[in-house]
Amino acid sequence: MRRAALADPGRFDELVTGVDAAYARGATYPLASALQAAARARGAAARPAQPTIAIWGGRDRTHRGTRHDELYPGAPVVVLAAAGHFPELEDVAGFTAVMDAFL
């Protein structure tokens, strides 16, 4: 899985160490579950009223068949070419720049 999810599989240990340290301090990551539930939802729940943006890792091979332009119809999609499944961790500067511009 790490070869498919990460743009650079050599960063696996570095990223896992950071995540494990955050979890040890009480961090959680419910966002993934929330987004997956929203993607499965029908009707208004699938179309958030607030401004929405999708940030996609261009080297994420775990979602080869996913049409990212259909996740949230009408929402802009930004592809960070150098990132994999975790653009917020793999391309912090790119992710931050996109979010700063969006916000």
NORURNOR-V506894 format. One record per backbone hydrogen bond with DSSP energy under -0.5 kcal/mol. NH is the residue of the N-H (numbers start at 1). CO is the residue of the C=O. If there is no record, write none. Layout:
nh;co
NH;CO
NH;CO
This chain:
nh;co
4;1
5;1
6;2
11;8
12;9
15;11
16;12
17;13
18;14
19;15
20;16
21;17
22;18
23;19
24;20
25;21
25;22
26;23
27;22
34;30
35;31
36;32
37;33
38;34
39;35
40;36
41;37
45;42
46;43
47;44
48;46
54;76
55;53
56;54
56;78
58;56
58;80
59;83
60;57
61;4
61;59
63;60
64;61
66;63
68;66
70;67
71;68
73;70
75;72
76;52
78;54
79;77
80;56
80;78
81;79
83;80
85;5
89;86
90;86
91;87
95;91
96;92
97;93
98;94
99;95
100;96
101;97
102;98
103;99
